[in-house]
Amino acid sequence: MENKDTVSLLKECDSGTKMAVTSIDEVLGKVQDADMKNLLTESKVHHEKLGNEIHSLLLEHNSEEKEPSPMAKSMSWLKTTMKTGLNESDAAVADVITDGCNMGVKSLHKYLNQYQAADKASKDICKRLVSIEEELCKDLKDYL
């Protein structure tokens, strides 16, 4: 029997990596500072690599990927558009991405607590995703 907590945690992490990649893609073209652009691009690559690992584990568990909810995607797009549309500065981009990282970290900790019976591998992946988000948030503080 499959561990439902494992699959559920992996699906939430999958959705989170996709949301992060989409959010970074939405703002990359607005970034002026080359170092900030490199930072965001590097973080996007980390999210994509982790997403690929998650997809492999989901396949091993005979499960499907999880897309972010349409509502979450719409709200993220709207917030990004509003904040960066009025102010196309690197600080505005850093603000939007930092908010997204903080929301992601909060959600991931909630899922770690909710799916306590998940296996070690899925918990470790979730913790790695938290680490990527926290690192990006820390690195963006210089641009706020």
C-alpha positions as CSV (number, residue, x, y, z in Angstrom):
1,M,0.0,0.0,0.0
2,E,1.3,3.4,-0.9
3,N,2.0,5.9,1.8
4,K,-0.6,8.6,1.1
5,D,1.3,11.2,3.2
6,T,4.4,10.6,1.1
7,V,2.5,11.2,-2.2
8,S,0.6,14.2,-0.8
9,L,3.8,15.8,0.5
10,L,5.5,15.2,-2.9
11,K,2.6,16.7,-4.8
12,E,2.6,19.8,-2.7
13,C,6.3,20.2,-3.2
14,D,5.8,19.7,-6.9
15,S,3.2,22.4,-7.0
16,G,5.5,24.7,-5.1
17,T,8.5,24.2,-7.4
18,K,6.2,25.0,-10.4
19,M,4.9,28.1,-8.7
20,A,8.4,29.3,-8.0
21,V,9.6,28.8,-11.6
22,T,6.5,30.5,-13.0
23,S,6.9,33.5,-10.6
24,I,10.6,33.9,-11.4
25,D,9.8,33.7,-15.1
26,E,7.2,36.5,-14.7
27,V,9.8,38.9,-13.3
28,L,13.1,38.0,-14.9
29,G,12.5,40.4,-17.8
30,K,12.0,43.3,-15.5
31,V,15.2,42.9,-13.5
32,Q,17.9,45.5,-14.3
33,D,20.8,44.4,-12.1
34,A,22.9,41.6,-13.6
35,D,23.7,40.0,-10.3
36,M,20.1,39.9,-9.3
37,K,19.1,38.4,-12.6
38,N,21.8,35.8,-12.2
39,L,20.6,35.1,-8.6
40,L,17.0,34.6,-9.8
41,T,18.1,32.5,-12.8
42,E,20.2,30.2,-10.5
43,S,17.3,29.8,-8.1
44,K,15.0,28.9,-11.0
45,V,17.5,26.2,-12.1
46,H,17.6,24.8,-8.5
47,H,13.8,24.7,-8.4
48,E,13.6,23.0,-11.8
49,K,16.2,20.4,-10.7
50,L,14.4,19.7,-7.5
51,G,11.1,19.5,-9.5
52,N,12.6,16.8,-11.7
53,E,13.6,14.8,-8.6
54,I,10.1,15.2,-7.3
55,H,8.6,14.0,-10.6
56,S,10.8,10.9,-10.5
57,L,9.6,10.1,-7.0
58,L,6.0,10.7,-8.0
59,L,6.4,8.2,-10.9
60,E,7.9,5.7,-8.5
61,H,4.8,6.0,-6.4
62,N,2.5,5.7,-9.4
63,S,1.2,9.2,-8.9
64,E,0.6,12.2,-11.1
65,E,2.2,15.7,-10.9
66,K,0.4,18.5,-9.2
67,E,-0.1,21.8,-10.9
68,P,-0.5,24.9,-8.7
69,S,-4.2,25.8,-8.3
70,P,-5.6,28.3,-10.8
71,M,-6.5,30.6,-8.0
72,A,-2.9,30.6,-6.6
73,K,-1.5,31.2,-10.0
74,S,-4.0,34.0,-10.7
75,M,-3.3,35.7,-7.4
76,S,0.4,35.5,-7.8
77,W,0.2,36.9,-11.3
78,L,-2.1,39.7,-10.2
79,K,0.2,40.6,-7.2
80,T,3.3,40.6,-9.5
81,T,1.6,42.7,-12.1
82,M,0.3,45.2,-9.6
83,K,3.5,45.6,-7.7
84,T,5.9,45.6,-10.7
85,G,3.5,47.4,-13.1
86,L,3.4,50.4,-10.9
87,N,7.1,50.3,-10.0
88,E,9.4,48.4,-12.4
89,S,12.4,48.6,-10.0
90,D,14.6,45.7,-8.8
91,A,13.3,46.5,-5.3
92,A,9.7,45.8,-6.4
93,V,10.8,42.5,-8.0
94,A,12.7,41.6,-4.8
95,D,9.6,42.4,-2.7
96,V,7.3,40.2,-4.8
97,I,9.7,37.3,-4.9
98,T,10.5,37.6,-1.1
99,D,6.7,37.5,-0.4
100,G,6.4,34.4,-2.5
101,C,9.3,32.7,-0.8
102,N,7.9,33.5,2.6
103,M,4.5,32.1,1.6
104,G,6.2,29.0,0.2
105,V,8.2,28.4,3.4
106,K,5.1,28.8,5.5
107,S,3.1,26.4,3.3
108,L,5.9,23.8,3.2
109,H,6.2,23.8,7.0
110,K,2.4,23.3,7.2
111,Y,2.6,20.3,4.8
112,L,5.5,18.8,6.8
113,N,3.4,19.0,9.9
114,Q,0.3,17.8,8.1
115,Y,1.9,14.8,6.4
116,Q,4.0,13.5,9.3
117,A,3.8,9.9,8.0
118,A,5.6,10.8,4.8
119,D,8.8,8.9,4.1
120,K,12.2,10.3,4.9
121,A,13.0,11.0,1.2
122,S,10.0,13.1,0.6
123,K,10.5,15.0,3.9
124,D,14.1,15.6,2.9
125,I,13.1,17.0,-0.5
126,C,10.6,19.3,1.2
127,K,13.3,20.5,3.6
128,R,15.6,21.1,0.6
129,L,12.9,23.2,-1.1
130,V,12.4,25.2,2.1
131,S,16.2,25.8,2.1
132,I,16.2,27.0,-1.5
133,E,13.3,29.4,-0.7
134,E,15.0,30.7,2.5
135,E,18.3,31.2,0.7
136,L,16.7,33.2,-2.1
137,C,14.8,35.3,0.4
138,K,18.0,36.0,2.3
139,D,19.9,36.9,-1.0
140,L,17.2,39.2,-2.1
141,K,17.3,41.3,1.0
142,D,20.1,43.4,-0.5
143,Y,17.7,44.5,-3.3
144,L,14.7,45.5,-1.1
